[in-house]
C-alpha cells in the first residue's frame, strides 16, 4: 500500500477517535451536573475525580483569602480597632444637665450637693420670712445678758412688730412688763415682750432685751422705775431722764451682768418705737453658734466641739448620700 493510499484510513481513524472522545466528554457532562446538584465531587468514567471540580474550589478560595489580606496590608485586629474607634466617635454624649443630675462621684456630685443645700436654706428662709415678716427672721444671741431665759448662742425666731400680738399689746405689738402680771402674759418665763432693737446712732449689733415700760417725751420716769434696777437717787442722776423722746425702758434678764436698766447704765437711750425691728417668739438652743462662728463673732469656748460636731455631721451626711447613690 502506498503512502497516498493509507492517508484516508488514518484520517478516518483519527476522525473516529476524535468523535469517540467527544462523545465521551458529552456523556460526562450530565454526571458532572448531577454531582454538582447533590454536592458530591464529580468523577470521571474511570472513577477518578475530575480536575477543577467544586471540591477543590473552596480550598483555593481559603488559600487565596489570607494572601490577599496580607497583600493589601490590612489585618483583622486593625479592622476591629478601627470599628471600635468609629463606634466611640459616633456614640452621643449625655448633656451636661443630665450628667449633673445623675453624677455619683466627682465635682458634679459635690456641686449638686451644694446646690441642694442652698435650695433647702432658701426654701426654709423663704417660709420663715413669710411667717415672721422680717429679714432675717432669726437672730443669734451673742451675750449672756438675757440668761437664764435666753442663753448665749441661742438662735431666736422673731416676728414683725404687731404680728401675732396678744390683746395686752400696745399699738406697736409690744407688751410692757410693768403693765401686766406674769400670769396675764409671759414671754420667755417672764412678763412682758422681748424686743430686738437697733439704735441707728450707735455702732454694734442689734440688742435683744425685755421692754419694761413705755415713757413719753419729757416724762420724769424715775418714780415709775424699780429702784432695784437703778442706782440713781433722782431723775437728775439718770442720763435719759426726763425722757428725751417717746420710747421704751428696757433691761436684760440677767441680774448679774445687767442689774440696771439700759437707760440707767448707758447701754442704750430710750428706745424709739421705730427702732424696734422684731419681737422674739421662740429660741433654738445653741444653734446660733454656727452662724456666729461663720461671721467671726463666736469665741472658741465650750461650744467649739458643738460646731465641729455639726461640721462633721454635715460631712458624714454628704458621704452617706454618696454611698447611697453609688
Buried (B, 14 or more C-beta within 10 A) or exposed (E): EEEEEEEEEEEEEEEEEEEEEEEEEEEBEEBBEEBEEEEEEBBEEEEEEBEEBBBEEEEEEEEEEEEEEEEEEEEEEEEEEEEEEEEEEEEEEEEEEEEBEEBEEEEBBEEBBEEEEEEEEEEEBEEBEEBBBBEBBBBBBBBBBBBEBBBBBBBBBBBBBBBEBEEBBBEBBBBBBBBBEEEEBBBBEEBBBBBBBBBEEEEEEBBBBBBBBBBEEEBBBBEEBBEEBBEBEEBEEBEBBBBBBBBBBBBBBBEEEBBBBBBBBEBBBBBBBEBBBBBBBEBEEBBBBBBBBEEEEBBEEEBEEBBEEBEEEEEEEBEEBBEEEE
